[in-house]
Amino acid sequence: MNLTVPIGRKFRHLFGITGQTFTGKLGIDFYCVEYNINMRQTECKKGYIYMKKIVMTGGGTAGHVTPNIALMPALKEAGYDIEYIGSVSGMEKGLIEAQKIPYHGISSGKLRRYFDWKNFTDPFRVLKGYGQAVSLMKKLKPDVVFSKGGFVSVPVVLAAKHCHVPAIIHESDITPGLANKIAIKGAKKVCCNFPETMKYLPADKAVLTGSPIRRELFSGVAENAIKLCNFPDHNKPVILIIGGSLGSKKVNEAVREILPELLKDFYVIHLCGKGNLDNKLAGITGYAQFEYANAELTDMFALADMAISRAGANSICELLALHKPNILIPLSAAASRGDQVLNAKSFKKQGFSYVIEEEELTKDSLLSAVKEVYGNRDKYKDAMAKSGQMDSIATIIDLINSQVKKSS
């Protein structure tokens, strides 16, 4: 965004400016001429217009993107110009472009703890991404970088350090993932969700902030979800099943196995992940399945009386903020680094959630859990209401502002 300011001849000479006007990026010094009636002379008034710029990054799954989206309205209100760096073709691209935020794609590769032939080629993709990120830092000239993690964020944070741009990263899980473990070296501050996480982070960088929650999640309209799901009425409680942005085969199978039993007492909204719709179940009264929910998720949350979910940090923090009684089925440690298991244990300990380990997930265990949680829903709601959840967005914005002031 450019600002064009007219400059008089005397002041062009005084400040070494050529041409009749000065056109430059917001943030330049500008001068205007005023006529002082009492002094009968013109005076030069110096002003300063400054638009702070932030580069945000994070991608790979929705959990690495939605907290960034949650921060955007507050960042705009605080006077920030926002740019986003993600992978060239990652799922984050569509989510960010839908927010009408300039998007810059870079090369990215996954850093794995296990053997894979791609381990021989992905480091070169990461190096290429680092070079591209450095070029973007020099071009965009941000005041600060905010990272929500994912492997695409690593070269961005390290490039920020190389270009002397302060970076803040956010770790959602109890223990830092590999990408953030590397990125911490280039960060000024590290935000986290759980008190338990503080011991895994450098003491001079760790800040307990909680997870940014999208404001719109609190303004859903239940009637809209009833129409969208084609439910005949609102005479039964509603269960919302959230399998994560990529879906969960085991959760989907377990839910569909007990569907006839569930539909006797509940309506069911099932977010089953891309490519996981079951056409044989289409048209069943009281059952609505979707691959993924975007804007309509707010209405689904408003309608839901309880939820069955994976234990990704951002998903469970949303359930906590909305005080939704829930059953968590964490991704097993055998299929992951075990972060969801730790997240779920923390929520169970605090009385927010009922937990079923994936290895113990059966038709009977899930049906029993649904009856227990719904029957004791007020107990779970009370525990969540007393959690003292902090205003994460305000806390993180203050942290971003403080880093901008230090670097200016």
PyMOL commands that set and color helices and strands:
alter all, ss='L'
color gray80, all
select helices_A, chain A and resi 9-15+62-64+66-77+92-97+117-120+122-140+153-162+178-186+195-200+215-219+222-229+249-257+259-265+279-281+297-303+313-322+333-335+339-349+358-360+363-375+377-385+392-407
alter helices_A, ss='H'
color red, helices_A
select strands_A, chain A and resi 2-6+21-25+29-36+41-48+52-57+80-87+103-106+144-147+167-171+189-192+206-208+238-242+267-271+287-290+306-309+326-328+353-355
alter strands_A, ss='S'
color yellow, strands_A
deselect
rebuild
show_as cartoon
